[in-house]
């Protein structure tokens, strides 16, 4: 059992220290929308990871078949990332902090224009970014397949539960840290962070797309 815990912790480190669009998105959402926005985004990522873990362990052969569709999945994912990159890089505007302080009306967080913060949209973006990332699919399928031949089903429950739990705590700390930092940032810095985030979305999308094109040309 101890070995299973250690294995789960080791796998979680791969996720915690991996550099990808999700990491920067957590920071950006936390700064733009506070802790509620940050947790809404990571909740979408968590649900996506949980679904891939369950599918990879329960229906490994069926999920492996998805790897045969990495090209269309990758194109969809890269298109979504590039679309978000273009939006945050060229379209998204940041209102002066004094004009965008949220107001609470009847228990709902409201913008100055009287609109509710769309947490479902933030949640959905986290879910889609993670779900349509071919690297995420490959990661969970390969990990599940490699562990299946060595560990029992009960051991794998411990491994993946430990991995997800540590990853959840790490993402939560990112949200709390980014939210605290965001309160001290100037409007100019927040705009810069959004522009950098948009650029990174665009770069990650292009990297995925270029990888797909390289694979197609190679074959």
C-alpha positions as CSV (number, residue, x, y, z in Angstrom):
1,X,0.0,0.0,0.0
2,X,2.8,2.4,0.8
3,X,4.3,1.6,-2.6
4,X,1.0,2.6,-4.2
5,X,0.9,5.9,-2.3
6,X,4.4,6.7,-3.3
7,X,3.7,5.8,-6.9
8,X,0.6,8.1,-6.9
9,X,2.7,10.9,-5.4
10,X,5.4,10.5,-8.0
11,X,2.9,10.6,-10.9
12,X,1.3,13.7,-9.5
13,X,4.6,15.5,-9.6
14,X,4.6,15.0,-13.4
15,X,1.3,16.9,-13.6
16,X,2.2,19.6,-11.0
17,X,5.5,20.6,-12.7
18,X,4.3,20.2,-16.3
19,X,4.1,23.4,-18.2
20,X,1.0,23.8,-20.4
21,X,-2.0,26.0,-21.1
22,X,-3.9,24.8,-18.0
23,X,-1.3,26.2,-15.6
24,X,-1.4,29.7,-17.1
25,X,-5.2,29.5,-17.4
26,X,-5.5,28.8,-13.6
27,X,-3.5,31.9,-12.9
28,X,-5.3,34.1,-15.4
29,X,-8.8,33.1,-14.3
30,X,-7.9,33.6,-10.6
31,X,-6.5,37.1,-11.3
32,X,-9.4,38.1,-13.6
33,X,-12.3,36.5,-11.6
34,X,-10.9,35.9,-8.2
35,X,-10.9,32.7,-6.3
36,X,-14.4,31.7,-7.4
37,X,-13.4,32.0,-11.1
38,X,-10.1,30.1,-10.4
39,X,-11.9,27.3,-8.7
40,X,-14.5,27.1,-11.4
41,X,-11.8,26.6,-14.0
42,X,-9.9,24.0,-12.0
43,X,-13.1,22.2,-11.3
44,X,-13.5,21.7,-15.0
45,X,-10.0,20.4,-15.3
46,X,-10.5,18.1,-12.3
47,X,-13.7,16.6,-13.8
48,X,-11.9,16.1,-17.1
49,X,-8.9,14.3,-15.3
50,X,-11.3,12.2,-13.3
51,X,-13.2,11.1,-16.4
52,X,-10.0,10.2,-18.2
53,X,-8.7,8.2,-15.2
54,X,-12.0,6.3,-14.9
55,X,-12.2,5.6,-18.6
56,X,-8.5,4.6,-18.9
57,X,-8.8,2.1,-16.1
58,X,-12.3,0.8,-16.8
59,X,-12.4,0.8,-20.6
60,X,-8.7,0.8,-21.5
61,X,-9.1,-0.9,-24.8
62,X,-11.9,1.5,-25.9
63,X,-9.9,4.5,-24.7
64,X,-6.8,3.3,-26.6
65,X,-8.9,3.4,-29.7
66,X,-9.2,7.2,-29.1
67,X,-5.5,7.4,-29.8
68,X,-6.3,6.5,-33.4
69,X,-8.3,9.8,-33.5
70,X,-5.5,12.0,-32.1
71,X,-5.5,14.0,-35.3
72,X,-9.1,15.3,-35.2
73,X,-9.0,15.6,-31.4
74,X,-5.7,17.5,-31.7
75,X,-7.1,19.8,-34.4
76,X,-10.1,20.6,-32.3
77,X,-8.0,21.3,-29.2
78,X,-5.5,23.4,-31.1
79,X,-8.3,25.4,-32.7
80,X,-9.9,26.0,-29.4
81,X,-6.6,27.2,-27.8
82,X,-5.8,29.4,-30.8
83,X,-9.3,30.9,-30.7
84,X,-8.8,31.7,-27.0
85,X,-5.3,33.1,-27.7
86,X,-6.6,35.4,-30.3
87,X,-9.4,36.6,-28.0
88,X,-7.2,37.4,-25.0
89,X,-4.3,38.7,-27.2
90,X,-6.3,41.1,-29.4
91,X,-9.9,41.3,-28.3
92,X,-10.2,41.1,-24.5
93,X,-10.3,44.4,-22.8
94,X,-9.6,45.1,-19.1
95,X,-11.6,47.8,-17.4
96,X,-10.0,50.0,-14.8
97,X,-10.1,48.2,-11.4
98,X,-12.3,50.9,-9.9
99,X,-15.0,50.2,-12.5
100,X,-14.9,46.4,-12.3
101,X,-15.3,45.7,-8.6
102,X,-17.9,42.9,-8.3
103,X,-21.1,43.6,-6.5
104,X,-23.2,41.1,-4.6
105,X,-27.0,41.2,-5.2
106,X,-29.3,38.6,-3.6
107,X,-26.4,36.3,-3.1
108,X,-25.1,36.4,-6.7
109,X,-21.8,38.0,-7.7
110,X,-22.7,40.8,-10.2
111,X,-20.6,42.9,-12.5
112,X,-21.0,46.6,-12.5
113,X,-23.2,46.2,-15.7
114,X,-25.6,44.0,-13.7
115,X,-24.5,40.7,-15.3
116,X,-23.6,37.6,-13.3
117,X,-20.2,36.2,-13.6
118,X,-20.5,33.2,-15.9
119,X,-18.8,30.6,-13.8
120,X,-20.3,27.8,-16.0
121,X,-18.4,29.2,-19.0
122,X,-15.2,29.3,-17.0
123,X,-15.8,25.7,-15.8
124,X,-16.5,24.6,-19.4
125,X,-13.3,26.2,-20.7
126,X,-11.2,24.3,-18.2
127,X,-13.0,21.0,-19.0
128,X,-12.6,21.5,-22.8
129,X,-9.0,22.6,-22.7
130,X,-8.0,19.6,-20.7
131,X,-10.3,17.1,-22.5
132,X,-9.2,18.0,-26.0
133,X,-5.5,18.0,-25.2
134,X,-4.0,14.9,-26.9
135,X,-1.2,14.9,-24.4
136,X,-3.6,14.5,-21.5
137,X,-5.3,11.5,-23.2
138,X,-2.0,9.9,-23.9
139,X,-0.7,10.5,-20.4
140,X,-3.6,8.8,-18.6
141,X,-3.9,5.9,-21.1
142,X,-0.1,5.2,-21.0
143,X,0.0,5.5,-17.2
144,X,-3.1,3.2,-16.8
145,X,-1.7,0.6,-19.2
146,X,1.7,0.5,-17.7
147,X,0.3,0.1,-14.1
148,X,-2.3,-2.5,-15.1
149,X,0.4,-5.2,-15.6
150,X,2.1,-4.6,-12.3
151,X,-0.5,-3.4,-9.8
152,X,-3.9,-4.9,-8.7
153,X,-7.1,-3.0,-9.3
154,X,-7.2,-1.9,-5.6
155,X,-3.6,-0.7,-5.7
156,X,-4.4,1.3,-8.8
157,X,-7.3,2.9,-7.0
158,X,-4.9,4.1,-4.3
159,X,-2.4,5.3,-6.9
160,X,-4.8,7.3,-9.0
161,X,-6.7,8.6,-5.9
162,X,-3.4,9.8,-4.4
163,X,-2.3,11.4,-7.7
164,X,-5.6,13.2,-8.2
165,X,-5.8,14.4,-4.6
166,X,-2.3,15.8,-4.6
167,X,-2.9,17.5,-7.9
168,X,-6.2,19.0,-6.6
169,X,-4.3,20.4,-3.7
170,X,-1.6,21.8,-5.9
171,X,-4.2,23.5,-8.2
172,X,-6.0,24.9,-5.2
173,X,-2.8,26.5,-3.9
174,X,-2.2,28.0,-7.4
175,X,-5.7,29.6,-7.3
176,X,-5.2,30.9,-3.8
177,X,-1.8,32.3,-4.6
178,X,-2.8,33.9,-7.9
179,X,-5.9,35.4,-6.3
180,X,-3.9,37.0,-3.5
181,X,-1.3,38.3,-6.0
182,X,-4.1,39.6,-8.3
183,X,-5.4,42.0,-5.7
184,X,-2.1,43.7,-5.6
185,X,-1.6,44.0,-9.4
186,X,-2.2,47.2,-11.3
187,X,-4.7,47.4,-14.2
188,X,-1.7,47.6,-16.6
189,X,-0.2,44.4,-15.1
190,X,-3.4,42.5,-15.3
191,X,-3.8,43.5,-19.0
192,X,-0.2,42.4,-19.6
193,X,-0.9,39.0,-17.9
194,X,-4.0,38.5,-20.2
195,X,-1.9,39.4,-23.3
196,X,0.8,36.9,-22.2
197,X,-1.8,34.3,-21.5
198,X,-3.3,34.8,-24.9
199,X,0.1,34.5,-26.5
200,X,0.7,31.3,-24.7
201,X,-2.7,29.9,-25.7
202,X,-1.8,30.7,-29.3
203,X,1.7,29.2,-29.0
204,X,0.4,26.0,-27.4
205,X,-2.3,25.7,-30.1
206,X,0.3,26.2,-32.9
207,X,2.6,23.6,-31.3
208,X,-0.1,21.0,-31.2
209,X,-1.1,21.8,-34.7
210,X,2.5,21.7,-36.0
211,X,2.9,18.4,-34.3
212,X,-0.1,17.0,-36.1
213,X,1.0,18.4,-39.5
214,X,4.5,16.9,-38.9
215,X,2.9,13.5,-38.1
216,X,0.8,13.6,-41.2
217,X,3.6,14.6,-43.5
218,X,5.9,12.0,-41.9
219,X,3.4,9.3,-42.7
